[in-house]
Amino acid sequence: MSKILIRGAKVLGGEPQDVLIDGELIAAVGTGLSAEGAEVVEADGKVLLPGLVDLHTHLREPGREDSETVLTGTRAAASGGFTAVFAMANTFPVADTAGVVEQVWRLGKESGYCDVRPIGAVTVGLEGKKLAELGAMHDSAAEVSVFSDDGKCVDDAVIMRRALEYVKAFGGVVAQHAQEPRLTEGAQMNEGVVSAELGLGGWPAVAEESIIARDVLLAEHVGSRLHICHLSTAGSVEIIRWAKSRGIDVTAEVCPHHLLLTEEMVRTYNPAYKVNPPLRTERDVRALREALADGTIDIVATDHAPHPHEDKDCEWAAAAMGMVGLETALSVVQETMVETGLLDWATVADRMSFTPARIGGATGHGRPVAAGEPANLTLVDTAYRGQVDPARFASRSRNTPYEGRELPGRVTHTWLRGKATLMDGKLA
């Protein structure tokens, strides 16, 4: 393995320093470093972060390779500065057995662009009726520790309780897609004034909040770990804040699009803005930003949800829900959280690397930028501004809500255990 000298990088946004990579590890961090024969990367004041970790990614393989594959999805991840992603279980077949999660894990190892940690389904076939093989998936080569029926809610309280009890035995976590199904039948967007004006079926905030309220109480009763996916309402924030004040072991994530976009975008009837949970109000956006800043919301997760052209280029009611997000996530966080003064880069590293790695048990990721640590790193040109061009995405799908929008920041380099996966903005 060759040596790489990153010269003059702002480590976690601090004063410029040099970082020397030797093989798979960081060999030294300091000023005036040199190494004979090392490849030199002139950082010129760019921000150096630990490799980003996404706890919520849809890679679609097996079964929907027309949307994404593990290879194309991990290439998109590397382009966005990620060195590890957690792949959701709603594939075809569903990742509800040791065999399927091991298949996804092996595909990730073969891709080489980032580490892939499969998420196992909570219930067989995501049907919410019978627990899946949680123990077998944990004991498999994939070592699954996060379980979710994401895309569907585990709405049966008894099943949810049993899942929390089961994963407690090996320190796992259940990640809940909080959506009361009876309250969202026929829902197309956030319930409120805009939905009434547009004549679209409303998706009430209480459909999310009622499930979160139930599940934090279940987690407290069982004494187990609970994670809430894609938090989207101000009310949900208050429930999580209350639960944490009681010492309940709950964590929560917010998606970049819920930090930036509002239900007003739906007035265009552009299906690019159709997502689950839906875009909410300006008040909700403010509450989410404040909660991410104060730590009530623990992490940013992309909910990268690729769809083929035909599933999005159609009328609103028929369009699939979801947005791609791996390649734009850090830029949206820079605009909404850093440039507004709500977060500094060290805290961005916590919300997008350290803490998601800890929640998911991603060993070797979310580590300090320090000598002796794995060289999983991301270099960001924070001064860059440019329009989003989906034609340049590494993802197989193009369903972004940011097409043509100017966003700040650009990942120029990503290293996975000392090996460059992205160099000068181009995939290795």
Beta strands, then each sheet from edge to edge (+ up, - down):
strand 1: 3-11
strand 2: 16-22
strand 3: 25-30
strand 4: 39-42
strand 5: 47-50
strand 6: 52-57
strand 7: 82-87
strand 8: 115-118
strand 9: 146-147
strand 10: 173-176
strand 11: 189-190
strand 12: 202-203
strand 13: 225-228
strand 14: 250-254
strand 15: 299-300
strand 16: 377-387
strand 17: 406-416
strand 18: 419-423
strand 19: 426-427
sheet 1: 3+ 2- 1+ 4+
sheet 2: 3+ 2- 1+ 5+ 16- 17+ 18- 19+
sheet 3: 6+ 7+ 8+
sheet 4: 9+ 10+ 13+ 14+ 15+
sheet 5: 11+ 12+
end
